Structures are given as structure tokens and as C-alpha cells.
Amino acid sequence: MPAAAADKKQDDADRLICKRFVETGSLVRAKKQCFTRAQWDEIAASQRAGWEKTRDELTGKSLGGP
């Protein structure tokens, strides 16, 4: 049974997921982006790292601050 669970998890990671994002400055124009679950997770991790870096720079943590 564990092999079946691993196969299902792999299938979920390979499944294509599409999201629509409204373009800045437009109320109706949207852009559709399609990636696998694994790719969406990688994008989210990259964005999170960028936000944390910006936060740390603004709060002085990267400069040896409190």
C-alpha cells in the first residue's frame, strides 16, 4: 500500500494547475499561467525567500541589527 501512496503523491506533483492573475492596471485583462504542483511550490518558495530577504533588509537584520 505505501507504493500506491507514493504513486498518488507523484501524480499530484505532476498534475497541471492553471491560475489566472489580473494584470496590474486592468479590471478585466487577466493572464493565465499553468504549472505543475511541484513548480507552483517552487515558485512560492522563491517568492517567500525574496519577501524574507526584503523584510530582513528593511528591519536591519541583515546588517547585524537586533
C-alpha positions as CSV (number, residue, x, y, z in Angstrom):
1,M,0.0,0.0,0.0
2,P,2.8,2.5,0.6
3,A,3.9,2.3,-3.0
4,A,0.4,3.3,-4.1
5,A,0.5,6.3,-1.8
6,A,3.9,7.3,-3.3
7,D,2.5,7.0,-6.8
8,K,-0.5,9.2,-5.9
9,K,1.8,11.8,-4.4
10,Q,3.9,11.8,-7.5
11,D,0.8,12.1,-9.7
12,D,-0.3,15.2,-7.6
13,A,3.1,16.8,-8.1
14,D,2.9,16.2,-11.9
15,R,-0.7,17.4,-12.3
16,L,-1.0,20.7,-14.2
17,I,-2.7,23.6,-12.3
18,C,-3.7,26.8,-14.1
19,K,-4.2,30.1,-12.3
20,R,-5.5,33.4,-13.6
21,F,-3.9,36.7,-12.5
22,V,-5.4,40.1,-13.2
23,E,-3.0,42.4,-14.9
24,T,-2.0,45.5,-13.0
25,G,-4.0,48.5,-14.1
26,S,-6.8,46.4,-15.7
27,L,-10.1,45.3,-14.2
28,V,-10.7,42.7,-16.9
29,R,-7.5,41.7,-18.5
30,A,-6.1,38.5,-16.9
31,K,-3.1,36.3,-17.6
32,K,-3.3,32.6,-17.3
33,Q,-0.3,30.6,-16.1
34,C,-0.1,26.8,-16.0
35,F,2.5,24.9,-14.0
36,T,2.7,21.6,-12.2
37,R,2.1,21.4,-8.4
38,A,5.8,21.0,-7.9
39,Q,6.6,24.1,-10.0
40,W,3.9,26.2,-8.1
41,D,5.6,25.0,-4.8
42,E,9.0,26.1,-6.1
43,I,7.6,29.5,-7.2
44,A,6.0,30.0,-3.8
45,A,9.3,29.1,-2.0
46,S,11.3,31.5,-4.2
47,Q,8.8,34.4,-3.6
48,R,8.8,33.6,0.2
49,A,12.6,33.8,0.2
50,G,12.5,37.1,-1.6
51,W,10.0,38.6,0.8
52,E,12.0,37.4,3.8
53,K,15.2,38.9,2.3
54,T,13.4,42.3,1.8
55,R,12.0,42.2,5.3
56,D,15.4,41.5,6.8
57,E,17.0,44.3,4.8
58,L,14.3,46.7,5.9
59,T,14.5,45.8,9.5
60,G,18.3,45.8,9.6
61,K,18.6,42.1,10.4
62,S,21.0,41.5,7.5
63,L,23.2,44.4,8.7
64,G,23.8,42.9,12.2
65,G,20.9,44.8,13.8
66,P,18.6,43.4,16.6
